[in-house]
Amino acid sequence: MLTISTATLEDIPALNGLINQAYRGEASKRGWTTEADLIAGYIRTDEANLRELMQKEHAAILKCSDADGESVGSVFIEKRSGRLYLGMLSVLPERQAEGIGKKLMQAATEHAVRSGCRSIFMQVISARTALVEWYERHGYGKTGESRPFDGDPQFGVPTQPLEFIILEKAVG
């Protein structure tokens, strides 16, 4: 059984490991959402960054735990100007394709509706076509907006020119 809850500061070490496994390094290649071939490096975030995100007003990290209490997925959400920003959707590579990401997206949508948001938006690296298509199957559409990849070099360096595209879905 999977449960969704709001992460606390005590969850940061587990979330840090989970997110980094989902995005970067060899471990991430066991799943289909890896960025390891696009961004050199082994970390997507660190504990200080997660703490900073969790302490932002109108923001939270939702975590998905399995029956043993292990964190198997997470997502960062933040209310911004009447919309909900969704970022760092992460699922342990060996647990991908079990519906965990879908469950986290549903929880984010419910949060957006409760918070009075009109939509949910995110930025995705355009080269991650399979991921963009997954979001499109879940109701997100390309807005036509793009922006340069501006990641912090301490969290990896692109191996090729990259850009973000903005996806959005109306809610409520």
GIFEN-V689140 format. One record per residue. RES is the residue in three letters. PHI is phi as a letter, one per 20 degrees, with the letter a starting at -180 (NA if undefined). PSI is psi as a letter, one per 40 degrees, with the letter a starting at -180 (NA if undefined). NEAR is the number of other ideal C-beta (glycine too) atoms within 10 Angstrom. Layout:
RES&PHI&PSI&NEAR ; RES&PHI&PSI&NEAR
This chain:
MET&NA&h&5 ; LEU&d&h&15 ; THR&c&i&11 ; ILE&d&h&19 ; SER&b&i&13 ; THR&e&h&13 ; ALA&f&i&21 ; THR&d&i&12 ; LEU&g&d&11 ; GLU&f&d&7 ; ASP&e&e&19 ; ILE&g&d&20 ; PRO&g&d&12 ; ALA&f&d&17 ; LEU&f&d&24 ; ASN&g&d&19 ; GLY&f&d&14 ; LEU&g&d&24 ; ILE&f&d&27 ; ASN&f&d&20 ; GLN&f&d&22 ; ALA&f&d&26 ; TYR&d&d&26 ; ARG&c&i&23 ; GLY&m&i&17 ; GLU&f&d&11 ; ALA&g&d&18 ; SER&f&d&22 ; LYS&f&e&12 ; ARG&f&e&14 ; GLY&d&i&18 ; TRP&e&e&13 ; THR&d&e&17 ; THR&f&i&22 ; GLU&d&e&23 ; ALA&g&d&17 ; ASP&e&e&11 ; LEU&d&d&17 ; ILE&c&h&20 ; ALA&f&h&13 ; GLY&p&i&19 ; TYR&d&e&15 ; ILE&c&i&15 ; ARG&e&d&22 ; THR&b&i&22 ; ASP&b&i&16 ; GLU&f&d&13 ; ALA&f&d&10 ; ASN&f&d&18 ; LEU&f&d&22 ; ARG&f&d&12 ; GLU&f&d&12 ; LEU&f&d&20 ; MET&f&d&18 ; GLN&e&e&9 ; LYS&f&i&11 ; GLU&f&i&6 ; HIS&m&f&11 ; ALA&c&i&17 ; ALA&a&i&19 ; ILE&d&h&22 ; LEU&e&h&22 ; LYS&c&i&23 ; CYS&d&h&26 ; SER&d&i&19 ; ASP&e&a&16 ; ALA&f&d&8 ; ASP&e&e&6 ; GLY&n&e&8 ; GLU&f&h&12 ; SER&f&h&20 ; VAL&d&e&22 ; GLY&a&i&28 ; SER&b&i&26 ; VAL&b&h&26 ; PHE&e&h&24 ; ILE&c&i&28 ; GLU&b&h&16 ; LYS&f&h&18 ; ARG&c&h&12 ; SER&l&f&7 ; GLY&m&e&10 ; ARG&c&i&18 ; LEU&d&h&25 ; TYR&e&h&19 ; LEU&c&h&26 ; GLY&b&i&16 ; MET&l&f&20 ; LEU&f&h&24 ; SER&c&h&31 ; VAL&c&h&27 ; LEU&g&h&24 ; PRO&g&d&19 ; GLU&f&e&12 ; ARG&d&e&20 ; GLN&f&i&19 ; ALA&m&f&10 ; GLU&d&e&16 ; GLY&n&e&14 ; ILE&f&d&21 ; GLY&f&d&23 ; LYS&f&d&14 ; LYS&f&d&19 ; LEU&f&d&24 ; MET&f&d&21 ; GLN&f&d&13 ; ALA&f&d&18 ; ALA&f&d&24 ; THR&f&d&20 ; GLU&f&d&13 ; HIS&f&d&21 ; ALA&f&d&23 ; VAL&f&d&14 ; ARG&g&d&9 ; SER&e&e&15 ; GLY&m&f&11 ; CYS&f&i&23 ; ARG&e&e&14 ; SER&a&i&15 ; ILE&c&h&23 ; PHE&c&i&18 ; MET&b&i&22 ; GLN&d&h&18 ; VAL&c&i&19 ; ILE&f&h&18 ; SER&g&d&15 ; ALA&f&e&17 ; ARG&e&g&17 ; THR&f&d&10 ; ALA&f&d&8 ; LEU&f&d&19 ; VAL&g&d&17 ; GLU&f&d&10 ; TRP&f&d&18 ; TYR&f&d&21 ; GLU&f&d&13 ; ARG&f&e&9 ; HIS&d&f&14 ; GLY&n&e&14 ; TYR&e&i&22 ; GLY&c&i&12 ; LYS&f&h&15 ; THR&e&e&12 ; GLY&n&e&7 ; GLU&e&h&12 ; SER&b&i&13 ; ARG&b&i&10 ; PRO&f&i&9 ; PHE&f&h&17 ; ASP&c&f&9 ; GLY&f&i&17 ; ASP&f&h&10 ; PRO&g&d&8 ; GLN&f&e&11 ; PHE&d&f&17 ; GLY&o&i&20 ; VAL&c&h&11 ; PRO&g&i&17 ; THR&e&e&13 ; GLN&b&i&9 ; PRO&f&h&8 ; LEU&c&i&17 ; GLU&b&i&14 ; PHE&e&i&17 ; ILE&d&i&18 ; ILE&d&h&16 ; LEU&d&i&22 ; GLU&b&i&19 ; LYS&c&h&19 ; ALA&f&i&13 ; VAL&c&i&19 ; GLY&n&NA&11
